[in-house]
Amino acid sequence: MILNTELEYKGNLFPTKIIKYEKNLNVLSFTTENGVILEVTVRRDSILRFRFTTTGIFDNDFSYAITKYASRGYNHLEVTEDDDHYTITTSKLICNISKLDLRTSIYDAKDKSLICEDELGFHWEESYEFGGDVVKMSKTAQPGESYYGLGDKPVDNNLKGKRFENWVTDSYAYGRDTDPIYKTIPFYTALHNKKSYGIFFDNTFRSYFDFCHERRNISSFWAHGGEMNYYFIYGPDMSDVVMNYTDLTGKPHAMPALWALGYHQCKWSYYPESNVKEITAKFRELQIPCDAIYLDIDYMEGFRCFTWSKQYFPDPKRMVKELADDGFKTIVIIDPGIKIDMDYSVFKEGLEKDYFCKRADGPYMKGKVWPGECYFPDFTNPEVREWWADLFKELVEDIGVRGVWNDMNEPAVMDVPGKTFPNDVRHDYDGNQCSHRKAHNVYGMQMARATYQGLKKFSYPNRPFVITRAAYSGTQRYTSSWTGDNVATWDHLNIANLQAQRMCMSGFSFIGSDIGGFAEQPNGELYARWIQLGIFHPFCRTHSSGDHGDQEPWAFGTTITDVVRKFIELRYQLLPYLYTAFWKYAEEGIPILKSLVLYDQYDAQTHYRNDEFVFGEQILACPITGPNLKGRRMYIPIGKWFNFWTDEVVSGGQEIWVDADLDSMPIFVKEGAIIPKYPIQQYVGEKTVEELTLDVYYKEGNEISEVYEDATDGYDYIKGRYSLRNFKFQGKEKEIIIQQHKSGKYITTYKTFRLHFHGLPFKIKEIEIDNVIIPFEELRFKGGTSLKLTKEFTELHIIGE
Ligand code: MIG
């Protein structure tokens, strides 16, 4: 809260009555007697933007979060007026704006039910110290309302009763409820009476959200500067809210290369070269699949970005090539701090070109990080971003590095209060010069963006791969991310689960945790359980601080190694399934992981669930989150599900006990699903995929499954060279019909499918492929019930006896 006595003196200020209304196409503005203007922009039938100024003049309308590719347009817009309010009507929403004080209430246009209503609505306090306002909004909580989202907050899914701060912060060994941590995603979804809406508060200043914490029936949000500027996004399906938010702030600009969805191995630090080679060789020797190996800060010369330690890595180009020949992509860390050193070309150039951040009165922003005293590029300057992007030429184009890891980009500064830049540091903010108060939350995002631009340019024709620690809404367009410096404890396994789900429902699906924990050391059991969870996270990497014992899959004895291998192998088998989920995310903004509330908001049981989640659209997973467990109770969402290991069918809508010894975990597959699988490979591309396995889970009824594939890297898919298979499954008592619709011009390497049936209630008698009857024996694999058949069919009938 604001403790400044001067502020308290004047206190909250409120808009007064409307004296002027103007309509300019889809932009409606309402001016009050005391000079407040509310501008409502109808972006879509279900998306309204609300923006307020208290000075009669709006800021330049600029946002790092909103993508220029966001959809626009609506079917219907009508504004009417009566005695006490204006009414904006679209095909989805009715929004009333009070003539007395600008307070709004929003209703569902179909059934006229109340969705969201201002309490005090917009109000503000003048900020004497910094100028401008502390801008505030409060809304009345509806009966039974719950709240979800907000990025990486390490708390239970349902945010009700809690208050949060958004200020991107380096948070070594954070814990449950630590707030704020690395990311600022000021977007939440609310749910009441089975209907969901979302609010995206696009304000980069330090901001706060209160979900019925301060007052039991009130939700509110406010920021220490800037405009009250928020988007109201209506569902009523939560998945539509999340998709629309993701459309607004952007989907990934490109698909990741398939290898990026493989398993990654990291530690602080693998060096020298011989150590790196030992690790990679061990993966191949033990036949544990792995696609990427990371070099942390010790690969550099005195922590100078874009240099290599001559002692530890005398010939990086050769090493990177040798690793690549063995299937390993090399990923290196790059931090924002540039060492003050006149003999260091990056520093000299940055200085000469005036690219480093400065304090208010002119001196450089000097801060201590790993290299010692550093200056920091102003990534909010487009010219600096271009320069930064070009610095990757040698690393990527010449040496062959395939991915870059951006760390410390909160920005983190050592040994100072606040652990970051002071507030007075100046930023370009793409031509909207401002202080660090406004730029802080986007600094890391803009660094990752510049890095992405470099990778995109110099990796071509391959796709770029970037991973960032800090983020603001919209960062998902450029990069993947991890959840920062967690700890090797069981509670952190839980936190990782929550954070990955939360990031996914906050539009940022390419996320994972440091598997096993960054700080301290897991025992084998914790590591194995964490791998089991990690293989279901879109980004899958083991990382540790390296100042305790080893944390490779083989570091805990052969029993654990075998469990870890088994699950990483499963990840590789499921790659086409995950790739398809990623494609749906990149294409439509559908989150890759779905918390149960997002999966089925109509079942009230899901509103408080935390552990179970749906991976893609048809696999339900739930980690084991404590020691010595041989299983657990978990909630199965409504519907019928196959136990992945036993094929036993369970009915959802209830909590059940599920066995899961250390070499297992609860995994279920939705009935009717067709799950695509690749053969186990030690790295993506090790094998040519000669056959696509399709695991078909019987259902009496219909279900649709899809498989997206392309060349696994490169940009041909954008030109239509992809392969999308849509399978329509219809199950009857004694028959299965599978219709395949194929689109895209990519020709997959395999020619055949291997169909494997689960839960088939009948014995197969004959098979009809595109109206031609073929005896079962001709297609069947020796002794089994699986079929080998051409990938070209359009309609398949499996007829039982
Ligand atoms: O101050 O580069 O979160 O993943 O290994 C610590 C060393 C800096 C923090 C990152 C961590 C990384 C470590 N870094």
Boltz pocket constraint, residues with backbone or C-beta under 6 A from the ligand:
constraints:
  - pocket:
      binder: B
      contacts: [[A, 267], [A, 268], [A, 296], [A, 297], [A, 333], [A, 407], [A, 408], [A, 469], [A, 484], [A, 485], [A, 518], [A, 543], [A, 544], [A, 545]]
      max_distance: 6.0
